[in-house]
Amino acid sequence: MRIAFYAPLKSPDHPVPSGDRTLAQLLLAALERAGAARGWEVDLASRFRSFDGAGDAERQARLRDAGTRLAERLTRRYRKEAAARRPCLWFTYHLHHKAPDWLGPRVSEGLGVPYVVAEASHAAKQAGGPWRIGYEAAARAIRHADALLALNRGDVPGLEQVAIDPARIALFPPFLGPPGGVPADGRGEPPGRSGLDGASNPSPARGSALRMRTGEEEDPGPRGAADRERGGPDAEPRLLCVAMMRGGPKRSSFEVLADALARLGGERWHLTVAGDGPARREVEALLASRLSAGRVTFVGRVEGDALAALYAGSDLFVWPAIGEAMGMAMLEAQGHGLPVVAGRIRGVPEIVRDGETGSLVREGDAEAFANAVRTLLRAPERRRRMGEAARARVAREHSFAVASDRIGALVERLILRGAAGADPRLGPLSAPVEDGAPARAQAPAPAPAQAAAGGKAGREPA
C-alpha cells in the first residue's frame, strides 16, 4: 500500500528552510514510521507549489489551470499502475486561500481513496477578496476532506463553517522530530519518485527538522548540568532566540524583543540569536542600535547538535511571536527543558502553557514582555521548575513517537473504512482536553493492519 503526500505551500524538500517546511518534513517522517509498522509506504506525490502571496487573480487562474491538468495526469498515471502500487490515501499538509490544494481532491476522487488534510484554515473574511479563486478552492478541499487534522485549536471554528461534518475535524498537536532529525524529504534518501509531475528530483538538503530530545527517546539530562558547565547557577542568565530573519511579522517580533530587552535596565543577561534570512543585516543592526554593546551574540543558522547545545546552555527562550501560527522553535526549546516567554497569539498557548512551562503576554506589548523576562531572570528556581514541566509535557504530548502512533491509527482507520466500501470519515471523536472542555482531540484506536484501497461514499464532487 502507498500513501500520496503533498504540501501545496512548500514541499518538504524545498531549498528554503521555514517552520512550514519543517512540519511537512515531520508529518512525512511520522507517516513513514507509522507505515513501517502497518505495511504502507509514502510517496511525495508532487512538488507543485500553488502559493500566491500577492492576491493576483491572473496568477491564481494560471495555478488553477496547471493544477487541474497535473491532477488529471497524476490520476491517469496512478490508474495505470498495479492496484497494490496505487495510493490508498492522499495526505495534504497545509492549505489555505493563498495556497489551495488543486491536486488532492481531484486525485483522491478519481482513485476513490480517502483524502486527509493536516492544518487547513478558512477565513470567511477572504470571500470575494483578491484571493477569491484560492479561497473557493480551499473551501472545496475542506468540504471534500474525510479528515481534517487541526494543529492549531484556533483553526477549528473556521473549519466547522465549511466542513460537511464537524466530526471529521480532530485536534492533532504539533510535535518534534526523532533523535538525529530527519532530512528534507523525511526519509533519509531522495524521494523514490520524481514527484510524478515531471519535476527534477534533486537530492534534498539535510535540515535540522527539530530533533526530539525528551522522554524515552533521548534525554539531555537535568538543566543544572548546563549551568555547571558555564560556571554555576550564579552565572549570567543566558537568553536564547531562534528565528528566521525576514520582513513582516518576524521583523516586528525582533523590534518588540529589542524594545523589551532595552527596558531591563541593570538586569544581568546575555542574548544569543540563532537564525538567518534576507533581513539578517537589518535585524543585527536593529538589535545593536537598541541594546548595549556585548549584550548580544549572533550565531547565524544553527542545526543539529550545535542547536541542541544552544538550548542546553541557555536559561530562557524569548520570542514575542508577532503573528505566529504556532512557533515550533518554542516547542523545541521546551523539549530541551527551556522555559519560554512569548506573545499570546493564535496557536502559541497550545505550545506554551502560561504559568506552567513559561509566560505569555499580550502580543506586541514590549513592557509586559520585559516584565515577564525580568521576573524569570530573578527567579532561577521558578525557571528550573518551568523547564522541567515543559520537558515532561513535550515528551507526553508532543513527541515523535506519540504523533506517529496517533497518525498511524487515524490513517489506518480511514483506509480500512474505504476498503470496506463505507464512508471513510472519522465519525464522532469526543475526548476531554486538559482544560476540561470537550474536543475532538485524539485519533481513534488502531484497527487490524490489513487493508486495500477502496471506494468512497458521501463525497462532494471535486
C-alpha positions in Angstrom: 0.0 0.0 0.0 1.1 3.6 -0.7 0.1 6.9 0.7 0.5 10.0 -1.5 1.9 13.0 0.4 1.7 16.6 -0.8 2.3 20.1 0.6 1.0 22.9 -1.7 2.6 25.7 0.2 6.1 24.4 0.4 7.4 20.9 -0.4 9.3 19.1 2.3 12.4 19.2 0.2 12.1 22.9 -0.7 15.5 24.6 -0.5 14.4 27.4 1.7 14.0 26.5 5.4 10.9 27.5 7.4 8.6 26.3 10.0 6.2 25.2 7.3 8.8 23.1 5.6 9.8 21.6 8.9 6.2 20.5 9.7 5.9 19.0 6.2 9.1 17.0 6.9 7.9 15.8 10.2 4.5 14.7 9.0 6.1 12.8 6.2 8.5 11.2 8.6 5.7 10.3 11.0 3.7 8.7 8.2 6.8 6.7 7.2 7.3 5.5 10.8 3.7 4.5 11.1 3.7 2.8 7.8 6.8 0.7 8.7 4.7 -0.9 11.4 1.5 -1.2 9.3 2.6 -2.1 5.9 2.4 1.1 3.8 5.0 3.3 2.0 4.8 7.1 1.5 5.4 8.9 -1.8 6.0 12.5 -2.3 3.3 12.9 -5.0 4.3 16.3 -6.3 6.3 19.5 -5.7 3.8 21.7 -7.4 3.6 25.0 -5.4 0.2 26.7 -5.5 1.2 29.7 -3.4 0.2 33.2 -4.5 1.3 35.8 -1.9 0.1 38.9 -3.8 -3.6 38.3 -4.4 -3.0 38.2 -8.2 -6.2 36.8 -9.8 -4.4 36.0 -13.1 -1.7 34.0 -11.3 -4.3 32.1 -9.3 -6.1 31.3 -12.5 -2.8 30.0 -14.1 -2.1 27.9 -11.0 -5.7 26.5 -11.1 -5.3 25.5 -14.7 -1.9 24.0 -14.2 -3.0 22.2 -11.1 -6.1 20.8 -12.8 -4.0 19.4 -15.7 -1.5 17.9 -13.3 -4.2 16.3 -11.2 -5.7 14.7 -14.3 -2.2 13.5 -15.4 -1.5 12.1 -11.9 -4.8 10.2 -11.8 -4.2 8.6 -15.2 -0.7 7.6 -14.3 -1.8 6.1 -11.0 -4.6 4.2 -12.6 -2.1 2.5 -15.0 -0.2 1.1 -12.0 -0.9 -2.2 -10.4 -3.6 -1.9 -7.7 -1.1 -2.6 -5.0 1.0 0.3 -6.1 -1.7 2.9 -6.3 -2.2 5.3 -3.4 -4.7 4.0 -0.9 -4.9 7.5 0.7 -4.0 11.1 -0.2 -2.5 13.2 2.6 -2.1 17.0 2.1 -0.3 19.3 4.6 -1.3 22.9 4.9 -3.8 24.5 2.6 -5.5 27.9 2.8 -6.7 30.7 0.4 -3.1 31.6 -0.6 -2.0 28.0 -1.2 -5.1 25.8 -2.1 -4.8 22.2 -3.0 -5.6 21.7 -6.7 -4.4 18.1 -6.7 -5.6 16.1 -3.7 -9.4 16.4 -4.1 -9.4 15.5 -7.8 -6.9 12.7 -7.5 -8.5 11.1 -4.4 -11.9 11.4 -6.1 -10.6 9.8 -9.3 -9.0 6.9 -7.4 -11.8 6.5 -4.9 -9.5 6.8 -1.8 -9.7 8.9 1.4 -8.5 12.5 1.4 -6.8 13.8 4.6 -5.7 17.4 5.3 -3.5 18.5 8.1 -3.5 22.2 9.0 -6.2 23.7 6.8 -7.6 27.1 7.5 -10.7 29.0 6.4 -11.2 32.8 6.9 -14.7 33.9 5.8 -13.4 37.5 5.5 -11.5 36.5 2.4 -14.6 35.7 0.4 -14.8 37.8 -2.7 -11.4 39.3 -2.0 -8.2 39.3 -4.0 -7.7 35.6 -3.3 -11.2 34.6 -4.3 -10.1 31.8 -6.6 -7.8 30.3 -4.0 -10.4 30.9 -1.2 -13.0 29.0 -3.1 -10.6 26.1 -4.0 -9.5 25.8 -0.3 -13.1 25.7 0.8 -13.9 22.9 -1.7 -10.9 20.9 -0.5 -12.1 21.3 3.2 -15.6 20.1 2.2 -14.0 17.2 0.3 -11.8 16.0 3.2 -12.5 12.8 5.0 -10.4 14.0 7.9 -9.2 17.5 8.9 -6.3 17.5 11.4 -6.1 20.8 13.2 -2.7 21.6 14.6 -4.0 24.9 15.9 -7.2 24.9 18.0 -7.9 28.4 16.6 -8.5 26.9 13.2 -11.4 24.7 14.3 -14.2 27.3 14.2 -13.3 28.3 10.7 -13.2 24.7 9.6 -16.5 23.9 11.2 -18.1 26.6 9.0 -17.1 24.7 5.9 -16.7 21.0 6.7 -19.5 18.7 5.6 -19.5 17.2 9.1 -17.6 18.7 12.0 -17.0 15.2 13.2 -14.3 15.0 10.5 -12.2 17.5 12.5 -9.6 16.2 15.0 -7.1 18.2 17.0 -3.6 17.0 16.2 -0.9 18.6 18.4 2.3 19.7 16.7 5.3 17.5 17.5 9.0 17.3 17.4 11.2 15.1 15.3 13.1 11.8 16.1 16.6 11.6 17.5 19.1 12.7 14.9 16.5 14.7 13.0 15.0 14.0 9.5 16.3 15.2 6.2 14.3 17.5 4.0 12.2 14.7 2.4 11.6 13.0 5.7 13.1 9.6 4.9 16.9 9.8 4.7 17.2 9.4 1.0 15.9 11.2 -2.1 12.2 10.7 -2.9 11.6 7.4 -4.6 9.8 9.1 -7.5 10.3 12.3 -9.4 7.1 13.6 -7.9 5.1 12.2 -10.8 4.8 15.8 -12.1 7.8 15.8 -14.4 9.9 17.9 -12.0 13.5 17.2 -11.4 14.5 15.2 -8.3 17.5 16.8 -6.7 19.0 15.4 -3.6 17.3 17.3 -0.7 19.2 19.5 1.7 19.5 17.9 5.0 17.7 20.1 7.6 17.6 20.1 11.3 13.9 19.3 11.4 13.5 20.0 15.1 15.0 17.0 16.8 13.3 15.5 19.8 15.5 15.1 22.9 13.0 14.2 25.6 11.2 11.2 27.2 12.3 7.7 26.4 13.8 8.8 23.0 16.8 10.9 24.1 17.3 12.6 27.5 19.7 15.5 27.7 19.9 15.3 31.5 18.9 17.8 34.2 19.0 21.5 33.4 21.6 22.1 36.2 24.3 20.3 34.1 24.5 23.2 31.6 24.7 25.7 34.4 27.6 23.9 36.0 29.4 23.9 32.6 29.0 27.7 32.4 30.3 28.3 35.9 27.4 27.5 38.2 23.8 28.7 38.8 25.0 32.2 39.6 26.4 32.7 36.1 24.9 35.5 33.9 21.5 34.2 32.7 21.5 33.3 29.0 18.6 34.2 26.9 18.0 32.5 23.5 16.1 33.4 20.4 15.9 31.1 17.4 14.1 32.6 14.4 14.2 33.2 10.7 15.3 36.8 9.8 12.9 38.3 7.3 10.5 41.1 7.0 6.9 41.3 8.1 5.9 39.7 11.4 9.4 38.3 12.0 11.0 41.7 11.9 8.2 43.1 14.1 9.0 40.4 16.6 12.6 41.4 16.6 11.6 45.0 17.1 9.4 44.1 20.2 12.2 42.0 21.5 14.8 44.8 21.2 12.4 47.2 22.8 11.6 44.8 25.7 15.2 43.9 26.5 16.2 47.6 26.4 13.7 48.1 29.3 15.5 45.7 31.6 17.9 48.3 32.9 20.6 46.9 35.1 19.5 43.3 35.0 22.2 40.7 34.2 21.6 38.8 31.0 23.1 37.9 27.6 21.1 37.2 24.4 22.1 34.7 21.8 20.3 34.9 18.4 20.3 31.9 16.1 18.9 32.3 12.6 19.5 33.7 9.2 17.5 35.1 6.3 17.2 38.0 3.9 16.8 40.5 6.7 19.8 39.4 8.8 21.8 42.6 8.4 18.7 44.6 9.2 17.9 42.6 12.3 21.5 42.7 13.6 21.6 46.5 13.1 18.3 46.8 14.9 19.4 44.9 18.0 22.8 46.6 18.0 21.2 50.0 17.9 18.8 49.3 20.8 21.0 47.2 23.2 24.3 47.8 24.9 27.5 46.5 23.3 28.3 43.0 24.3 24.7 42.1 25.2 24.0 40.1 22.0 25.8 37.3 20.2 24.7 36.4 16.6 25.5 32.8 15.6 23.7 32.6 12.3 21.9 29.4 11.1 22.5 26.6 13.6 21.3 23.0 13.2 21.6 19.5 14.8 23.9 19.0 17.7 25.0 22.7 17.7 21.4 23.8 18.1 20.8 21.3 20.8 23.9 22.6 22.6 22.5 26.2 22.4 19.3 25.1 24.1 21.1 23.1 26.7 23.4 26.1 27.5 20.5 28.6 27.8 18.2 29.6 30.7 15.3 31.2 29.0 13.8 31.2 25.4 12.4 34.6 24.4 10.3 35.4 21.3 7.4 37.9 21.0 5.8 35.7 18.3 4.1 38.5 16.4 1.6 36.8 14.0 3.0 33.4 14.9 0.8 30.5 14.0 2.4 28.0 16.4 6.1 28.5 17.0 7.9 25.3 16.5 11.2 26.7 17.9 9.4 27.3 21.2 8.2 23.7 21.3 11.8 22.5 20.6 13.1 24.8 23.4 10.7 23.3 25.9 11.6 19.8 24.7 15.1 20.7 25.9 13.8 21.8 29.3 13.9 25.6 28.5 11.0 27.8 29.7 9.6 30.4 27.3 8.5 34.0 27.3 6.3 34.7 24.3 3.4 36.6 22.9 -0.1 35.2 23.4 -1.2 34.7 19.8 -3.0 32.1 17.8 -1.6 28.6 18.5 1.2 29.7 20.9 -0.9 28.9 24.0 -1.2 25.4 22.7 2.5 25.0 22.9 3.5 27.2 25.9 1.3 26.8 29.0 1.2 30.2 30.7 2.5 29.9 34.3 3.4 26.3 33.8 6.0 26.0 31.1 6.6 29.7 30.5 5.0 33.1 30.5 2.7 34.6 27.8 1.9 38.3 27.4 -0.3 40.3 25.1 1.0 40.3 21.5 3.2 43.3 20.8 3.3 44.6 24.4 7.0 45.3 24.9 6.5 46.5 28.5 4.7 43.3 29.5 7.3 41.2 27.7 10.1 43.0 29.6 8.3 42.4 33.0 7.9 38.7 32.2 11.5 38.3 31.3 12.6 40.3 34.4 10.5 38.2 36.7 12.1 35.0 35.5 15.6 36.4 35.4 15.2 37.0 39.1 13.7 33.5 39.8 16.1 30.7 38.8 14.2 28.1 40.8 11.0 29.0 39.1 12.8 28.8 35.7 14.0 25.3 36.7 10.5 24.1 37.6 9.0 25.5 34.4 11.8 23.9 32.4 11.1 20.5 34.0 7.4 20.9 33.4 8.0 21.9 29.8 10.2 18.9 29.0 7.8 16.5 30.6 4.8 17.9 28.8 6.6 17.8 25.4 7.6 14.2 26.0 4.0 13.3 27.0 2.1 15.2 24.3 4.4 16.3 21.5 6.9 13.5 20.9 7.6 12.0 17.6 6.6 8.5 18.8 3.3 9.7 20.2 2.5 11.6 17.0 3.4 8.7 14.7 1.2 6.3 16.7 -1.6 8.8 16.6 -1.4 9.5 12.9 -0.9 5.8 12.1 -4.1 4.8 13.9 -6.1 7.6 12.2 -4.9 6.8 8.7 -5.3 3.1 9.1 -8.9 3.5 10.2 -9.6 5.7 7.1 -8.0 3.1 4.8 -9.9 0.2 6.3 -13.3 2.0 6.1 -12.6 2.9 2.5 -11.6 -0.6 1.6 -14.9 -1.9 3.2 -16.9 0.5 0.9 -18.0 2.6 3.9 -17.9 6.3 4.3 -14.2 6.7 5.5 -14.9 9.8 7.6 -13.7 9.7 11.2 -17.0 9.6 12.9 -17.6 11.2 16.3 -14.3 11.8 18.2 -15.1 13.4 21.5 -12.3 13.4 24.1 -11.5 15.6 27.1 -8.7 18.0 26.9 -6.6 19.5 29.7 -8.8 22.5 30.4 -11.9 20.2 30.8 -13.6 21.4 27.6 -14.7 18.7 25.1 -12.7 18.5 21.9 -12.1 16.1 19.0 -8.6 15.7 20.2 -7.4 12.1 19.7 -7.2 9.7 16.8 -9.1 6.5 17.2 -7.6 3.3 18.4 -5.8 1.2 15.7 -7.7 -1.3 13.7 -6.1 -4.5 12.3 -3.2 -3.7 9.9 -4.5 -5.1 6.7 -6.4 -3.1 4.0 -6.6 -2.2 0.3 -7.8 0.9 -1.4 -11.5 1.0 -2.0 -14.4 3.3 -2.9 -15.7 6.3 -1.1 -19.1 7.5 -0.1 -20.8 10.7 0.9 -18.4 12.9 -1.0 -18.8 16.3 -2.7 -17.5 16.3 -6.3 -14.2 18.0 -6.8 
